[in-house]
Amino acid sequence: MCDKLSPVPLLSEYYSVFSKLVLTICFIYCMYSILFVDVESEDIDIGQLSKGDLDKIEADSFWCMSKLLEGIQDNYTFAQPGIQTKVAALKELTLRIDGNLAGTLIVEVF
């Protein structure tokens, strides 16, 4: 048995995180939709939504998750080009703002 934790997350961990993100997005769209339904009481019931409303929530949630993944995909592919691009942009910004700090970071980090 290995005593060390794996540095590579398991696929189930990714699925768990993505599931939580989608659930949060769905919840936000449900609450937004319910606000526009006449609610007599303080109790909020997803059953108040029509099949059409639920289909719209599902489509909007899918679109949001797709856009989110599209924006972070380069951070999780081989050689992580997204992260490398962001580090290069941060390096350029630091050079423009504080050359001394940038010089120290280049010597110490790179």
C-alpha angles and dihedrals in degrees: 000000000000117000095197125080115242112254089214113077116234118249088244089062091054091048090050092052093045090047091053091048093050091046090052092048091048091049092052092050091046092052091046091051094045091053088065094050117086103258114191096184137037091251112103115208124184086209087076089073121090124232087255092054091049090049090052091049091051092049093046091047091050091049093049093048091047091052091047092051091045089056096050101032095100089058092063103041128093112299089007097246091182093059092043090053092050092048090050090050091049090050091052092047092049090049090054096045104036117009094182093054091045091051091051092048092049091052096043102036109024 
